[in-house]
Each structure stands twice: as structure tokens, then as C-alpha cells.
């Protein structure tokens, strides 16, 4: 280990550093590391309609640089920022190629509206997908979290704001060409834990309900997942040209990304073209634009591995002559068309599933310095968005169907989104001695239009037609009115913000915003709300200014109100639906009121208090932030039940409320800092959010149909509580479970009723024993470290979660993969037998509820804790001396592995699988049992482990 000089005066610093940093890390302070405060580099963050020095920010803002995003090679930035920022939870909704994940900033607020944050791309609100933005084009990413920071964006920022700034050229910058690319492959993290042939044969025997079908034999052991999953390939190529002239700058680039999934036929391709130009026309006028357009092709997104998980391992995938088996019957009951990789790949024109999408996001601006008033500017921003999607699906006659004569089917779908945004900004920025003033006034208007259509047809005459001409179909052509759509919505806003700073010590920011939303009822469309925050740079006071240990110390506090227009267009009008009637031989279509109108429907409101401390100590070696917040959301838009005499079930009204509160901690440290030798940096963050519903419609404390319960979090579930299995000799079995078929080995759930004087239960278990179960974790967080020795560097990014409920439908009743009957293959579980009683899973063939063991839904719930290493990257930067001779300014090679390890996860120990979800709660299961925003592990694409090699080149 290298020796470092440690002055006597730094002994306290050493103790302080070792107390703050993770155990096992050492701190060394070298004489030459001392940097005068006045020479330090000022860090600037985006705050919405402007930038500000980080030490002057009074709201809650977290940032990530483009270089940090590039450390995790990925198709979209959601993978790159996962676990990196406190208070920002990235939930995985899919592992399919090109999938974009769910983002939640400080929890969920709305019960029926969107909880997605606003995305702002180069200053203009963005209606596209984060998958449309190439990660290599991002310069900075800033996230506004509290109301005092987001209020400047009004109702659009109610769920937080993600500000993305892309790369641009600078004045006088020499032209620079850059290439960033990587290629690699991915394998499944682990197989679904299904039974092999011998285990399944024993299960079928123990259940004694089904016998082998004509193609099943106990001496066969087929792993259908080996016949299905493969190796996925991926590559990304990004080239850019950046430079500037005497009065302007430019940046143009092209990127191509392609990923072939581990699931057969699935692939995603994206071609992106981007450009940015800034030009000073004269001393008082500046104009510019940025454009980001991309074309993507998504093939076979609907292909699912769910069917193969239930295939019997006792059946062979091949016929006696060695040809693929296309159809079979399991358990003498279930007739199935098989879907192995070879079968799917050999379908040719008989199977097509493609979505083509084109998106173009364009921002133009003009900025004028007002003559005669120093620091006064006017800026006009114009945003134009065009997004078009075309999808087609075709399945040929008998393809993937047990009936070989089943008619072919085809469908097409189209959608178009257009948006324009117009923003008028006046800013005034001046410094008067120790006083600094920045004021911003805004008038903006925007409108978004959307329309979609869909047509389906049957009996297309030949496979070559596929979905390209449904008019050739010989069967029924259907235009379902429920699959067509149109809406238009608009927003008009006025905003004023003033920021004052005195002597770089005291800061105050005040914002007032007024929004008018077209989707709300007349007379209730406008709302004005304030926000204010203050800051105190304590380290700049005389008593700390010369401190050897505290470099910056800032205290912050803020209050603000935001709103959410969380309803679909035309909700206030109510809606009509149609139904057919027949009067004898005559037919007619009748209209009836489907949704009740509400002429007083208004905004959801959120009020947030935020308190924060920012600090850097020990010559800026250690920096961190601690924050606490409380957000109360009122007048939630919910469905209120109506009397049956109204003829309607409910009406949407402003009723109900929720609360989010929590704390966030981030800490970063530079352990060693020797550019010519060894350097070591570490960082980590932790956040805890407590979310609960505080009131519901009509003063009720629960809405069981929607799983909403006062005092519990928005994603709570309602189920019985598993406490074990019934065992031989238990005297209460016949009392609590009196139905025929109840026997030892069945699931035992918590009884909450009363007891007789002799200690016996008063009643059988019933609906009253169901429990409300909070699902949110105790806390989540992430960590990262970077070690470098001369030209070689190693970085590791990880994440963790403590507590919470993980829902795995493959173990519960919704997936039909843990039926324990022997009808189809079963998850590999240790089940109860008279000789094996100390286990979690019930007796095969026991008392059933539908097709599953009674109370089997309780088996889906696991402790959600885990620690994951998300990314490990090893890189090498070539010597400048060598590169100069080649005319190259930077050359870096790296290798990366993503998702390599999982620790401390009860679910991983049980199943071997990745403990993070891969599906929304209403998809990828046999029965939809959970809400759409409840993330679960289902039979979607499995999690993958990715291996990549990349190159960064600049000259």
C-alpha cells in the first residue's frame, strides 16, 4: 500500500471520514490536495427554464452526468440511472427488447391518474418515450423532486420532473468526431424453477388426479426451456460531430441500436438522427434548434414463454422419426400446440408481429437581449412533436393451434400523436454587489392530439398477404368501436419565479404558477398555486469560512403546492355506449349513458414540505445530502358509488386523499485521488418512502374492489395471511376448515375471530379473516465505486432493497404453475407428504379452490429484500502520447457485465431467479389478480445477464 503524508492537524479529519464512509474503507489526506475555495470548479444544475450553481439551489434537485449514464451501456436511460439517485425508484415492467421501465419519484400520489414524472428534453416538455432518447447523446440529467422545485412546471410536474440536456457544440470549439459503440450478448439470468421429469412424475403420482397422456412417458425428461430460450445479441453504434464557429455551435449525430431477445423471434431496432445548432445572429439576437428523430422496429413483442413452462417434461419434443412434434395432449386432457424455438422460427410467413414507430421531437428558439436593460432577455421556445405507430399481426391457418383447420387471423393498428408547445419567457439576471437577482416570467400554451384505429379480420386466403391487405380476407372483418380512439387536450399557463441571493449566504426562491386544463369542468379549469424555498450557506459565514474540515454546509427548507389533471379528456361530459335491440324482425341500436357527467370536476392538489442539508467536508473529499419531506395530496379523482336507482355505478369526483413522507440520504467520497497512480471513489444513497391513503369517497375506510384502504399504501393487497400447513392431530382443523376434503397438508391461514370458553374457535375461517398487507419496502438504495490505477479503471454499480412484499405469480394461484395437481408442469417446490411435513407448500391433490389449492394466492408473497450488483465495468484508456501521434484525442476500451450477482434475497434462495419484477400486475399470468401499477414476477421474458465490449473514440 502506498504511504501518504498525514499532518497532525488532520487526525480529526481522518476519524470523521472513517466514521462516515463504509467500514473497511480508508482515508488519506495529502498536502498537495489542499485547494483554495475560490479556485474550485462551480457545479451547475438545471432547475427548469434556467441553470443555477448547485450551492445556490434551494429546492430538492439530484443530478447525474452523461459520463455516469454511459457507465451502464443500455438501450435507454432507465437502466442507466437505476439505483443511482435517492428518491428515484425505477421499477422494471418488462425485460423485452426495447422496454422502458416505470419511474416513481418519491412514491405514488394519485389512485387513478398517472404517477409518471414529466420529462423535459432540452427545455421543452416531452411526450415521447425515454427509449426514444439515445443515452450517449445526454450531457446531463437533473431530477426535480419537491414542490418548490417542480412548481415552475405546474400541473405537469406534480409527480416530479426529469430534465434532460443533450450535447451541443460551443463557440470556437474545434470540430470533434466521436464514436461510441458496444456489442455483446445476453443469456437468461436463470431458468424458471420448473420440475424435471422424475419430480413431475412423482408429483402426478402423489396427487393421484391425472394420468399420462398418449405422448407422455415416465422415462422421458424434457427441459422445454432449453428448447425455447436462446442467446440474445445486441449492438449499438453512435457517431457524432461537434464543433463551433466564432458565433455558434453545432452537434449532429446518428445512432443505431439492435437487440435480439432470448425469446425466439423477438428483436428491437432503432435508428436515431439528432442535431442541434446555436447561432448568434448579432450582439442581441441568438437563434437555434434541436431535433431528435428516430425510427424503431419491434418484432414479435407478443411472443411469450408462458405456455412452455406448463408443458409436461414427460413428453418428447420430437416424433419417432426425429421431426419436431407440433401438437400433443397432456394428462389426457389438455390439447396443446407446442411453441419451441425451432417451431416458431420455421413458421415463416404464417406468423408475423411487427410494430413500426417513427418519432420526431423538434425544438426551436429565439433569444433577444432587450436593449437598454442589462440582464433582461426575451426567449421564444417552440416545440413540435410527431409520433406515429403502425402495428400488424398475422397467424396462419392452424399455426400455433391444436386444430389444424383453425382459420387464419390478422389485425392492424395505427396511432398518431401530435403536439405543439409555445413558451414565451422573460428573464432578468443581475448582480449588484453582494445581491444577485434572477426573475423569470412565462406564458405558455400547448395542445396534444391523439387518434388510433384498429381492424381485425379472419380467414386470409394465403400467408403471403399477412396483414397487408385485410380486404382480401374471406371471413369476418371487425372494426370494434372499443379499439378506436380520439382525444385532444390543451394546457395554458402563466408563471413567475424570483430568486434572490445575498452574499452567497442567504437564498430565497418564490414561484407562482397558474394552469388552465381543458380536461376539467368549466369553472374549475384554472388553479393558481405558490411555492417558496429558502437556503442558508452556513459554511460561508465568518465562523466557518476558514474551517479546515467543512467546505460547504447548506440548510434548505421549502413549501409548495402542485396540481394534477389526472383525468382523461371528456371525463366531465360523461359518456354514451351502445347496445343492439331487436323488435321482432327489426334491429336497432340504442344509446345509453355509460358514465355520469360531473360539471364540478377539478384538480388534485399536493402540498409538500421539504427540508434538506447539503455538505462537503475534508477538502471536498466527502459530500452528501440529507432530506426529509411530507407530501399531502387532496381531492383525489376517484369513482364515487351512485345509488342503483341512477342506472349508473359511479361518477368521478374529487374525493379522497393520500400522503407520502420519507427521508433520503446520499453520500459520496474520494478515498484516494492520485491521477498518476491510484484513485478510489465511492458513493451511495438510501431512501425510505411511507405512502398511505388518508381518506376515500363518502367517508369509507376501504374500497375492496380497487384494493384501496385508508391507512395503508396505495399498492396494498388484500388476502389471507399464510401461517403454515395443517398437520396431523390438530384439533381445530374440522372447526376452522369444515368443508369436505379439508385434511392435513392443506394451507393454514390466520384466524382472526373469537374463541369459546374452552379455547375452541367460534367459527370457520371466512372473508372476515382476510388481511390488508402493505407491500412497500422499508427502504431502497444504491451504491457505486470506481477504482483507477493509471490508465486502468474498474467501476461497480449496485442496488439494494430492504423489506417489502414481492409478488411472484408463478408460485401463487394466478399463474397456474403451482396447482400441485399434475395436470401441467409445476414449479419445483418441496411439498407436504405424511413423511415430509416441515415444508412451505401444501399436499398435492388436496382441497382445491378452482384449479389451485385453497388459499394458494398466499404462496405468491415473498420478502422483497435483495442486494444486487447491477454493473461491473473494466476499462482501459490509452496514453495521450500514443494517441497524439495518431491524431486521436481519446481512445477507451471496456468490457461490461450487467446483472451478474444477487445476494440476500429470500426469493432468489427459493427460486434461483432475479428478485426484481418483470411484469405489471395485470399481465403475464393466467388470471389477472393484481393492479396494473403493482409490479410482479410473472411469465414475461426472464431477467437476463448481459456481457458487452465497447469502444469510445474521439478525434
N, C-alpha and C positions, 0 to 999 in steps of 0.2 A: 504493500500500500504506500502511496506517495506521502511524503511528510509535508505538512502545511504549518506555516507560522501562525501561532495563536498568541496575540497580545494579552497581557494581564487584564486590560480593560474589557476584554471580550468574553470573560468567563461567564458573566451573566447572560450574554447573548447565546453562548453555547447551551446553557441549561434551558433557556427559553425555547430554543429551536428544537432541542431533543424532546421537550415536553409536547410540542405541537405536532411534530412530524410522526408518521407511523413508526412503531417500535422497530428496532433493527436498522434504522437509518442514522447516519452520522452527519454532522455539520462541521464545515471547516471555513474559517474566515481568514482571508489572506489580505495582507496590507494593501496590495495593488487593487483590491476590489472596491475600495472606497471611491464613490462617485458623488461629486457635489450635487446637491439638489437642483441647482439652477441649470445644470448641464444635462439633466435626464431627458429622455425622449418622452414627449407627451403622448399618451394613448387617447385616441379619439374614437367615439362610438356614435352610431347613428341613433337618433332619437325620434325620427319622424319629421319630415319636412325640414331636415337640417341635421347637423352634426354638432357634437359638444365634447369638450375634454372630459375624460372619464372622471377626473376628480371633481368636476363641477356638476355631475349628474345627480339629481335629487330623487328620481324615480327608480324603480327596480328594472334594471337592464342587464342582460348577460350576453356575452359575445363569443364568437368563435371565428377564427381566421380561416381564410381559404386554404392556407397550408395545412391547418389542423384537419380540415374536411378531407383533404387529399390523402391524409394518412390512412384512411379507410376506403380503398377503391370500391366503388359501388355504382349501381345504375342511377340511384337517386340519393338525395342528401339525408333522407330519414334514417338510412342505415349508418351514415357517417356521423350523425350527431347523437345517436342513441347512447345514453348513459354519460354524455359529456357535460350537460348543463343542468344545474339544480333547478327543480321545479318544473322541468320539461320531461314528460313521460311519453315515450314512443312505444305504442302498443302494436304488436305485429298482427295484422289482419290476414295475411296471406304470405306464402313463400313461393308463389308462382312467379315466373319471369316477368319483370317489369312492374311488380306490385309496389304500391306506395302504402306506407303504414299510417296508423292513426296517431295524431299528435294531440296531447292534452297538456295545457299549461295551467298548473295549479288546480287540477281536478276538473270535475264537471259541475255545471251550474243548472243548465236547462234540462227539464224532463222530456220535453217533446221536440224542442228545437235543436239546431246544430250546436255542438260544443267545439267545433273546429276553429282554430285561430285564423285570423286574417293574415294573408300573405301579401306583402308589398314588394314588388320587383322593380328596382331602380326608381322608386318613388311613386309608382302607380299601383293601386290595388289590383291583385292578380286573381283571376277566376279560373286559372288552369290548375293542372296537377303538378306537384313537385317533381314528378317523373318527367316533366317537360323541360326541366332545367338541368343542364349538364353540370355536375359538381365541379369539374375542372374550370368552369367559367366564373365561379364565385370568388369574389375578393373578400367580402366579409359577410357574416350572418349575425344579426343582432335581434334579440328577442325582448320585447317589452312585456312585462308581466303584471304590474299593478295598475290600478285605475288612473293614478296620477300620470303614468307614462303612456297608457293606451288611450286616454281621453281625447287626445288630439285626433284620433281616428273614429271617435264617436261609436255609434252602434256596431259598426263593422269590427271594432276592436274589443268587443265585450269578452271574448274568450282568449285574449292575448293577441299580440301582433308579431309576426316574423318578418323582419326587414332583410331583404337580400340585395346586396350591391354587387354587380358584376364588374369584371375587369374592364378598364378603359385606358386609353393612352393619355400621356401627359405632354404638355407643351415642351417642345425642344427635345423630346425623347428620341434617341436613336432607334431606328426600326429594329425590331426584335422578333425573330421567328421562334416559336416554341412547339414542341411535340410532347405530348403526354399520352402514353399508351400502356396497356397491360393485356395479358392473355392468361387464361388459366382454365381450370376445370373444377367441377363440384361433384361431390358424392353425397349420398344421404347421411345425415348425422347418425342415424340408427334406424333399423327397421322397426315397424310396428311390432310389438311383442306378441305375435300370434303363436298358437300351439303348432308343434310339428305333428307328423303322422302318428307316432306312438301315443303321444299325450292326448291327441284328439280322439283316437280310438278308445282309449281308457275313459275319457270323459263321456263319450257316447254310451259306453257300456255302463258306467256308473249312473248316468241319467236314466237309461233304460226307457227312452221315449221314441227314438228313431233308429232305424237300421240302415245299413249301407245301401246306396243306390246301385244301379247296374254298372256304373263306371268307377265305383269305389271299392278298394281292397286294402285290408289292414297291413299288407306288406309294402304298400306304396307310401312314399314320404316326399311330397312335392312342396317346395318353397315357392309359392306363387309370386312373392315379392322379387325373388331372383329372376322370375320370368317377366317382370314388369319394369322395375326401376333400372335406370342405367346411369351413365356418367354424363353430366351436362357440361358443355363447353361455353366459354364466354370470352369476349374480347371487346376492347374499347380503344379507339384511336381518336385523338383530338389534336388538331393543328390550329395555331393562331398566329396572327401577325399584329403586333402592337407597336405604335410609334407616335410621333408627333411632329408638328411643324412649328414655326415661330409663334403661331397664334391658335393652335389647336392640337387635338389628339385624336387617335383612331384606334380601334380594335376590331378585328374581323376574325372569325374562326368557323371551323367545320368540325363536327364530331360525329362519329358513328359507333354505336353500341349494339352488340348482338349477344344474346344469351339463349342457349338451348337447354331446356329443363331436364331434370332427372326423370320426369314423367314422359312417356312416349309422345312424340309429335309436337309437344309444346315448345314454342320459341317466341322470342320478342326481339324486334329490331327497331332501332331508332336512328334516324338521320337528323342532325340539328345544324342549322345555319344561323349564325348570330353576327351582329355588327353594332358598333357604337361609334359615333362621331360627335366631337365637340369643337366648335369653331367660334373664335372671337371675330365678329364682323368689323367692329371698331372698338373704341375705348369704352363705349356704353352699351353695346349690344352683343349678346352671345346666344348662339342657337345650337341645337344638337338633336340627336335622336339615338335610340337604341332599338334593335329588333331582334327577336328570338323566335325563329320558326322551326318547327320540326314535324317530321312525318314518321309515324310508327306503324308497325305491322305486328299484330298479336295473333298468333296461330294456336288454335285448339285450347283456348283458355278454359273451356268447359270440360275437358278431359279430366276424369277423376279416378284415383286409385281406390276409391271406397269399395267397389264391387269385389276386387280381387282379395281384399282382406277377409271376406267371408267365404271364399272358395275352400272346399274341403281339401286338406292335404293328402287325403286318401285316394284322390283321383289324379290320373296322369294327364299332362298337357298334350300328350301325343297319342295317336291311334296306333294300332298294332303295326301298320306299315310305315310308321315313322312320320307321317304327316301330322300337322297340327290338329288338335281336337278343337272344333269350333263351338260345339254345344254339348251340354251334359245335364244330368239330373242328379242333384244331391239329396241324400236322405230319402230317396224315393218320393220326393215331394216338390223340391224347388228346381224348376226347369230354367237353365241359365245359358245365355250366350257368353262365351269366355272372351276376355279382353286382355290378352297378353301383349307384350311389346311387338312380337312378330305379327300377330293377327292385326293389330292396329296399323302397323307400318305397311302391311300388304293390302289394305283396303283400297288404296289408290283413289280414283275419282269417286268411289262410293262413300267417301267421308270427307267433308270439308267444314272448317270452322275458322273463320278469319274476321278480325276487326282491323280496319284501316282507319287511322286518325290523322288529321292534319290540324296543326295549331299554329297560329301566328299572333305574337304579342308585340305590339309596337307602341313606343313612347316617343313623343316629340315635345320639345320645349323651346321656349324663347325667354331670355332673361335680359331685363333692361335696368341699367343703373339710372335712377332718377336724377337728372341734372340739378345741381344746386343744393342737394341734401346728401351729405356724405353718409354712407352706410344704408341708404334706402334703395331697395330693389323691388321690381315687379317681375313675376315669373308666371308664365302660362304653361301648364302641363296638359297634354292631350294624350290619352291612352285609347288605343283601338285594338280590340281582340276579336279573333275569328277562330272558332273551334268547330270542326266537323268530324263526325264519326260515322262510318258505314260498316255494318256487320252482315255477314251471311253465314248460313248454316245449312248443311245438306247431309242426309243419311239415306243411303240407297236401300233398295228393296231387300229385306231380310238381313241387312247389315246390323250387327250387334244386337240381334233379336233372336229369341229361340224359334220364333215362327219364320221360316224361310220365305214365306209369301207376304210377310208384313209389308204394306205399301211404303214407298219412299216418302220422305217428308223434307220440306225446305222452308226457310224463312229468311227474310231480310229485315234489317232495321237501320234507320238513319236518324241522326240527331244533329242539330246545329245550334251553337251558342254564339251570339254576337254581343259585344259590349262596347260602349264608349264612355269615357270619363273625361270630364273637363274640370280643371282646377285653376283657379286664379289666386295667386299668392302675393302678398306684400310683406316684405321683411325689412326690419330696421335693426342694424347691428353696429353699436358704437361703444367705445371705451372712453371714459372721462376720468383720467387719473386712476383712482382705485375703484371706480364704479364701472361696471360693464352691464350693458343693457342689450337684450335681444328680444324683439317683438315680432310676432307672425300673425297675419290675418288671412283668412281663407274663405273663399266661396267656391263650392264645388257642386257638380251635378253629374249624375251617372244614370245609365239605363242599360238593362240586360234583357235580352230576348232569348227564348229557348223554344224550339219546337222539335218534335220527334214523331216518327211514324214507324209502323211495323206491319208486315204482311206475312202470312203463313200459307203454305199450300201442301197438298198431298198428291202422291202418285205422279211424280215427274217421270216422263217416259224413258229417258236414258240418263245414265250417270254423268255424261259429258255436260249436260245442261246445268247440273248442280243447282245453285240458287240464282243464276244469272238471268233467267227468263221464266218467272213463275207463271206467266201467261200460257206457257206450254203444258202446265200441269193438267192431268186428266181428272184429278179428284177435286175436292173442295178447296176453294181459295177463301181464306178467312182474313177479314180486317176487323180485329177486335177493338171496339172503342176504348177499352180499358188500357190498351197498349199504344194509344196515340196521345200526344200531349202538346200543349202550348201554354206559355205564360210570358208575361212581361212584368218587370218590376223596376222601380226607379227610386232614387235617393237624392235628396237635395240637402246641402249642409252649409252652415256658417260656423266659423271657428276663430277664436282669438287666443293667443298664448303670449305670455310675457315672462321673461326670465331675467332676474336681476342678481348680480353678484357683486359683493363688496370685498375688495382687498383679498380675493381668492380665499376668503374665510367663511363668509355667510352667503348662502344662496337661497333663493325662493323662486318657484315656478308656479304660475297660475294659468289655468286653461278654462275656457268656457266654450262649449260646443252645443249647437242646436241642429238637430236632424229632423227631416221630414221623410217618412217612408210611405210609399204608395200602397203597400200591402195592408196597412192598418185602416181602421174605420175613419171616415171623415169626422173632423173634430177631435180626433185622438192621434193624428198622424205626426204631430210635431211634439218634440220634447227638448228642453234645454237643461243641461246639467253641468256642474262645475267640477274642477279638480284643483288641488293645491298641494304642493310639497315643499319642504324646506330641508336645507342641509347645512352642516357646520363642519368645516375643515379644522378640526381641533389641532392637528399637527402643525398648522400654520400660525397658531397662537404663539406669543413670545415665550411662554413657559415650556413649549415643546419644540420650538423651531430648531433649536440646536441639539435636540436629542440624538444620541448615538444609536439608539435602538429603534425608535419609532419614526418611520419616514413619512407615512400618511396615516391619518386617522380621521374618518369622516362619519358623522352621525346623520341619519336621514329619517324623515317621517313624512308621510303623505296620506291624503284622503282624496277619494274621487268617486264619482258616480258614472257608470256606463249603462247602456241600454242594449237590448237585444230584440230585433224584429223577428222573433223566432216563429213565424207562421208562413205557410205557403201563400203565394198570391191568390187572391179571390176568396180567402177563408171567411172574410167578413160578410160576403154576399150569400153564403150558404151554397148549396149545390143541388142539382136535379139529377135523377137517374131514370133509366127507362126499364120497362118491363112489357113483355108481349101479352096480349089478351086475345081470346077468340070468342066471337059472338056467333055461335052456330058455325056456319061455313066461312064467316068473315073474320079476318085477322086485323088487329090494330096494335099500335104501340102506344103505351101510356106513359106519362111522366109523373114522377112523384118526388117530393122533397127528400133528399138523401142526407143533407147536412143543414142544420139550422143556422140562419144568419145571426150575426152579432154586430149591431151598429155601434157598440161602445168598446170594441176590441182595441187594446193599446199595447204599450211597451212592457217588456220585462225590465226590471231595474236591478242593478247590482251596485252595492256600496262597499268600498274597500278601504280599510286602514292598513297601512304598510309601514313597518319600522325596520331600519337596516343600519348595519355598521360595516364599513369598508376599511381595510387596513393593509399596510405593508410595513414590514419590520426588518431589522437586521440587514440594513443596507439593501433593502428591496429583495432580499433573498426569499422572504416568505410573504405571501399576500393571501388575503381571504375576505370573505363576506359572510355575514350572519344576518338573516332576515326573518321576521315574523309578520304574518298577515292574517286578516279576517275579512272575508267577503260574504255579505248577506245579499241574497237575490230574492226580490219580492215580485209579486204579481205574475207568477209563473203562468205561462199559457198552457192550460190543461183542459181536458174534456170533462165537463160537469154533467152529471146524470140528470135526465129530464123525466118527468112523470110519464108513465106508459100512455096516458091519455093524449099526449102530444103527438104520438105516432113516430117519435124520434128517440134515439137512445141517449144522445148527449148534445151539448153545444160547447164550443171552445170559448173559454172565458179567462180573464186574468185572476186566477186564484192559485194559492199555494206559494210556498217559499222554500228556500234551501240555504245552506251555509257551507262555506269552505274556509277552513283555517289551518294554518300549519307553519312550519319553520323550514328554513333552508340554510345549509352551510356549505361553503366551498373553500378549499384550501389548496394553495399551490406553493411549491418550494423548489429552490435551486440548491441542491446539496453540494455539488461541485461545479465550478464554472471555469474551465480552462480550455479555451478554443483550440489550443495547440496540443492538448493532452486529453484528459478525461473529464467529461461533463455528465452531470446527472440531474434530471428534473423529475419531480413527482407532482401529482395533483389528484384531488379527489373531491367529491361532492356528495351530499346526503340531503334528502328532503323527505318530510312527512306531511301528508295532507289528510285532514279529517273532514270528510264530507258527510252531510246528513240532510235529510228532508226535515224542515221545521213545521210545515203545515200543508194540508191538502184541501181540496174543494169541500165546501159545506161543513167544515169543521171536523171531518172524519180523520181517523188516525191511520187508516190503511186503505189501499186500493189493490186487492189481491190479484186482479186480472192483469194489472200492469206492473206488479211487484214493487209498489211504492209504499213505504212505511215511514211514518213520522218518527224521527229519532234515529233512523238508520240511513246508510248511504244509498245513493241513487242506484247502485248496482247490486243491492242486496238480493238474496234469493230466499225462497220460502219452501222449506222442505222438512221432512223428519230428520232427527239427529241420530246418526248411527252410533250405537254404543257397543256393538259386538254381535255375537251369534247366540241363539238359544242353544242350551246344552241339555244333555240327558239329565232328568231328575229335577228340572226347575219347576217349582210348584205353581208359578204364576203363568206358565205358558198357555194353559187352557183358558185362563181368565182374560188375559190381555190379547190373545190371538185365538178366539173361539171358533174360527171358521174351519170347515173341513179341509184337511190337507196340511194344517199347521203341524210342524214337527220339529224336533231338534235339528239344528243345522241351518235354519232359516234366519234371516236378518232380524236383529233385535234393535228396536229404536226406543228413544227416550219417552217414558210415560210421564205426563205432567198432571194427571188427575189426582183425586183424593184417595185415601185409604180407609178401610174399615177399622174397627177397634182391634180386630185380630191381626191387622197388618196386611190384609189382602187388598188388592186394588179394587176400587168401586166399579170400574167399568172397563170395557175393552178399549184398545187404542183406536183413536179415530182422528178426524181432521183437526180437532182441537189441540192435538199434540204436535202439529207442525210448528217449526221454529223459524224465526227471522234470523238470517245468517248474514252478517257483514262480510263483504268479500275484499274490501280494500286492504292493501298491505300496511304493515306498521310503518315502514319507511323503505325508500328505494335510493339508489345512488350509483355512482360510477367512480372509476379510478383510472389513472393513466401514468405511465412513466416512460422516460426516454433516457437512454444511456448512449453516450458517444465517446469514441476514442479515435481521435484524429479524423480520418475520413469515413470511419465505420460507425453506424448507429443502429440501435435496437430500440423499438418502441412497442409498448404493450398497452392496450385499451381494454378495460373490463367493466362489468356492471354487476350489481347485486340487488337483492330484494329480501326483506325480512317479513315473514308472515303473509297474511292474505290468503284467499282461497283460490286455488287453481281448479278449474273445471275441465275434466277430461271425459268427453262424451264416449270415448271408446271403452271406458270402464263402467260407465253408468248405463241407464236404460235407453238413452236417446240414440245411441249408436248401433244397437242391435248386434254388438260384437262381444257382449258378455252375458248372453242369455243362459248359459250353462245348461242347455238342453241337448246339445249335439246336433241341432238342425243345420247350423252352419258353423264354420270355424270360430273359435273362441279366443279371446285374449288369454295369454298364458298366465293363469292365476293359480295360487295354492288354495284349493277349495276344501270345504269340510267333508270329511268322511268319519264314520264311527271310530276309525283308527287315527285320524288326523284332525283334532278338534281345535287346537290353538292356532287358528288362522283367521284371515280377514274376510274371505269370500265364502258364500253360502253353499249348501249342498246342491249338487246337480240334480235337476229334475224335481226340485222341491216346489213349494207353493208358488204359483205364478200370478202375476198381475199383467194381463195381456200376454205378451211373449217373453216377459222378463221376470226374474224373481221379484217377489213382493218387496217393496222399498229399495229396489236396485238403483234408483236415482241417487241414493246417498253414497253409493260406491264411486261416484264421479268426482267427489270432493277431496282435494289434497291440500296439504300445506304448500303455499306458493313460494317458499323461500328458495333462494339459489345464489350462487356466485358463479359468474361466467367470465372467461377470457374471451372477449369478442374478436380481438385482432392482435396478431403478432407480426411485426414488420422488421425485416433486416435489410438495411440499405447501405450502399457504398457511393460516396461522392468522389469523383475523380479529381486529381490535383489540378489546380488552376494553371500551374506551369505547363503541364502537359496539354491542357485544353487550349491555352493561348496559341500554341503552335498550330493547332488545327482550326483556329477561328471559332472555337466553341466557348461560350461563357459558362455553361453549366451542363454537367452530364451526371446523371444519377441512375443507378440500377438498384432494384429492390425485389425482394420476394415477400409475399404476404400469405398468411394463413388466417382465415376467418372462422370463428366459432369452433375453436379447437377443443376447449375443455369446459366442463361443468363440475362444480363442487357444491357440497352442502345442500343438495336438493332431494327431499324425500321422494318426489315424483321420479326423478332420474334414477334413484336407487331402486325404485319399484319396477320401472319400465325400461330403463336404459335410454329413454328419449330426452330430447331437449325440453326443458320445463317451461319454455315460453310458448304462448298461444300461437296458433296458425290459422284461426278462423274467427269469424264473427259468430255470435251466439245463435243466429237464426239460419245457419248454413252448415253444410258438410256433416250432416247426421241424418239418421233415418226419420227422426221425429224432431221438429223444431220446438225445443223446450225452454230456450233462453232468449233474452232480448238481443236485439241487433248490436247494441253497443257493449254487450258483455262478451269479452274475448275469451275463447275456449281453445282447447286442443281437440280437434276433430279429425276427420279423414281427408282433410285438404292435403296439398302437397306436403311431404315431410320436410322438416328442417334439414339444411344442408351444411356441409363443411367445405369451404372454398379454398383453393390453392391458386395463387397468382404470381406471375413475374411481370415486372413493369419497368418502364424506361421513361425518364424525364430528360428532355434535351432542349437547350436554349442556345441560340447563336444569333 
